[in-house]
Amino acid sequence: MKNKVVFNLVLSGILMGLLVVSSIIRIPLGTISITFQTLVIFVIALLLGYKWGSLTILCYLIVGLLGLPVFSKGGGFHYVLEPSFGYLVSFLIATFVVGKLVEKNTTYKRMIIACFIGLAIIYAIGLVYLYIIMKYYLQLTIEGFNFFVVYCLIPLPMDIISIFIAVIIVKRLKIAFNNSQTENQ
């Protein structure tokens, strides 16, 4: 049990570092940039589960809000007024839900379905928050259809691909971890 806790702590730290790196690497697409955060969020949820995964994301959010530049545009408490902050909040909820959905069943099908549900959560919360901040805080003129195309349809294919990549990565890591544990016994 003690070894499992240490293993999860170390893995949590490594994956949190990977999440920070994934927020910094951006692919510019017109007025938006796509990061690899969704991919890493799914790896965290599928690999660590709902407890450790959620704790990892919560630590990431706390560290960022305390001022360390771990988010894509920096950090600090003022970041709650960034249009993209809703996505960060949604990461915590999506990680919990995805981790819970695959807690007892880690078949490819179950993991993929869980990630699609997680993606729907990320988009629902992220897009609503983005719209509210842009329209009411930044007072930008927003056209519904253009907003939907730019902030949903353009990044969606990359996020769908991320689901399949995350599932493959996690399946292979779980096999490697199981083989490693078997050799150490």
C-alpha positions as CSV (number, residue, x, y, z in Angstrom):
1,M,0.0,0.0,0.0
2,K,2.8,2.4,0.9
3,N,4.6,1.7,-2.4
4,K,1.3,2.4,-4.3
5,V,1.1,5.8,-2.6
6,V,4.7,6.7,-3.3
7,F,4.2,5.5,-6.9
8,N,1.0,7.7,-7.3
9,L,2.7,10.7,-5.8
10,V,5.7,10.4,-8.2
11,L,3.5,9.8,-11.2
12,S,1.2,12.7,-10.2
13,G,4.2,15.0,-10.0
14,I,5.5,13.8,-13.4
15,L,2.1,14.2,-15.0
16,M,1.6,17.6,-13.5
17,G,4.9,18.7,-15.0
18,L,3.8,17.3,-18.4
19,L,0.6,19.3,-18.1
20,V,2.6,22.5,-17.5
21,V,4.7,21.7,-20.6
22,S,1.6,20.8,-22.6
23,S,0.1,24.3,-21.8
24,I,3.2,26.1,-23.1
25,I,3.4,24.2,-26.5
26,R,0.8,25.9,-28.7
27,I,-0.3,25.4,-32.3
28,P,-1.7,28.8,-33.6
29,L,-4.8,28.5,-35.7
30,G,-6.0,31.9,-36.6
31,T,-7.3,33.7,-33.6
32,I,-6.9,30.7,-31.3
33,S,-4.1,28.5,-30.2
34,I,-4.4,24.8,-29.5
35,T,-2.4,23.2,-26.7
36,F,-1.9,19.5,-25.8
37,Q,-3.6,19.9,-22.4
38,T,-6.6,17.9,-23.3
39,L,-4.4,14.9,-24.2
40,V,-2.5,15.2,-20.9
41,I,-5.8,15.6,-18.9
42,F,-7.1,12.3,-20.4
43,V,-3.8,10.5,-19.6
44,I,-4.0,11.8,-16.0
45,A,-7.6,10.8,-15.6
46,L,-7.2,7.3,-17.2
47,L,-3.8,6.5,-15.5
48,L,-4.3,8.0,-12.0
49,G,-8.1,7.6,-11.6
50,Y,-10.5,10.0,-10.1
51,K,-8.8,10.5,-6.7
52,W,-5.2,11.0,-7.7
53,G,-6.1,12.5,-11.0
54,S,-8.3,15.1,-9.4
55,L,-5.7,15.8,-6.8
56,T,-3.1,16.4,-9.5
57,I,-5.4,18.8,-11.4
58,L,-6.3,20.6,-8.1
59,C,-2.6,21.1,-7.3
60,Y,-2.0,22.4,-10.8
61,L,-4.8,24.9,-10.4
62,I,-3.7,26.0,-6.9
63,V,0.0,26.4,-8.1
64,G,-1.2,28.5,-11.1
65,L,-3.5,30.7,-9.1
66,L,-0.8,31.3,-6.5
67,G,1.3,32.9,-9.3
68,L,3.5,30.3,-10.8
69,P,3.4,30.5,-14.6
70,V,2.0,27.1,-15.2
71,F,-1.0,28.1,-17.3
72,S,-0.7,28.8,-21.1
73,K,-0.6,32.6,-20.5
74,G,1.1,32.7,-17.1
75,G,-0.5,32.5,-13.6
76,G,-1.8,34.4,-10.7
77,F,-5.3,34.9,-9.2
78,H,-6.2,37.4,-11.9
79,Y,-6.2,34.5,-14.3
80,V,-9.8,33.8,-13.3
81,L,-10.7,36.7,-15.6
82,E,-8.9,35.1,-18.6
83,P,-11.4,33.8,-21.1
84,S,-9.7,30.3,-21.1
85,F,-9.9,29.8,-17.3
86,G,-13.2,27.9,-17.7
87,Y,-11.3,25.2,-19.5
88,L,-8.9,24.9,-16.5
89,V,-11.8,24.5,-14.1
90,S,-13.4,22.0,-16.4
91,F,-10.2,19.9,-16.4
92,L,-10.8,19.2,-12.7
93,I,-14.4,18.1,-13.2
94,A,-13.6,16.1,-16.4
95,T,-10.7,14.3,-14.7
96,F,-13.0,13.3,-11.8
97,V,-15.7,12.0,-14.1
98,V,-13.4,10.2,-16.6
99,G,-11.5,8.6,-13.7
100,K,-14.7,7.5,-12.0
101,L,-16.1,6.0,-15.2
102,V,-13.0,3.8,-15.8
103,E,-12.5,2.9,-12.1
104,K,-13.6,-0.7,-12.5
105,N,-13.6,-1.1,-16.3
106,T,-10.6,-0.1,-18.4
107,T,-11.4,-1.7,-21.7
108,Y,-10.6,0.4,-24.8
109,K,-14.3,1.0,-25.4
110,R,-15.0,2.2,-21.9
111,M,-11.9,4.5,-21.8
112,I,-12.9,6.1,-25.2
113,I,-16.5,6.6,-24.1
114,A,-15.3,8.1,-20.8
115,C,-13.0,10.5,-22.6
116,F,-15.7,11.6,-24.9
117,I,-17.9,12.4,-21.9
118,G,-14.9,14.3,-20.4
119,L,-14.5,16.2,-23.6
120,A,-18.1,17.2,-23.6
121,I,-17.7,18.5,-20.0
122,I,-14.5,20.4,-21.0
123,Y,-16.3,22.0,-23.9
124,A,-19.5,22.8,-22.1
125,I,-17.9,24.5,-19.2
126,G,-15.0,26.0,-21.2
127,L,-17.2,27.5,-23.9
128,V,-19.8,29.0,-21.5
129,Y,-17.1,30.6,-19.4
130,L,-15.3,31.8,-22.5
131,Y,-18.5,33.4,-23.9
132,I,-19.4,35.1,-20.5
133,I,-15.9,36.6,-20.1
134,M,-15.6,37.7,-23.7
135,K,-19.1,39.2,-23.8
136,Y,-19.6,40.7,-20.4
137,Y,-16.1,41.3,-19.0
138,L,-14.1,42.1,-22.1
139,Q,-17.3,43.5,-23.8
140,L,-16.5,42.0,-27.1
141,T,-19.0,41.6,-29.9
142,I,-19.6,37.9,-30.4
143,E,-21.5,36.3,-33.2
144,G,-22.9,32.9,-32.1
145,F,-22.1,30.9,-35.2
146,N,-18.6,32.3,-35.6
147,F,-18.0,31.8,-31.9
148,F,-19.0,28.1,-32.2
149,V,-16.9,27.5,-35.3
150,V,-13.8,29.2,-34.0
151,Y,-13.9,27.9,-30.4
152,C,-15.5,24.5,-30.9
153,L,-15.3,23.1,-34.4
154,I,-11.7,24.1,-35.2
155,P,-10.1,22.6,-32.0
156,L,-12.5,19.6,-31.9
157,P,-10.7,17.3,-34.4
158,M,-7.4,17.6,-32.5
159,D,-9.2,16.9,-29.2
160,I,-10.9,13.8,-30.6
161,I,-7.5,12.6,-31.9
162,S,-6.1,13.3,-28.4
163,I,-8.7,10.9,-26.9
164,F,-7.4,8.0,-29.0
165,I,-3.8,8.8,-28.4
166,A,-4.4,9.1,-24.6
167,V,-6.1,5.7,-24.5
168,I,-3.3,4.0,-26.4
169,I,-0.6,5.6,-24.2
170,V,-2.4,4.7,-21.0
171,K,-3.1,1.1,-22.1
172,R,0.6,0.6,-23.0
173,L,1.8,2.3,-19.7
174,K,-0.5,0.1,-17.7
175,I,1.0,-3.0,-19.3
176,A,4.5,-1.7,-18.7
177,F,3.7,-0.9,-15.0
178,N,2.2,-4.3,-14.5
179,N,5.2,-6.0,-16.1
180,S,7.5,-4.0,-13.9
181,Q,5.6,-4.9,-10.7
182,T,5.7,-8.6,-11.7
183,E,9.5,-8.5,-12.2
184,N,10.0,-6.8,-8.9
185,Q,8.1,-9.4,-6.9
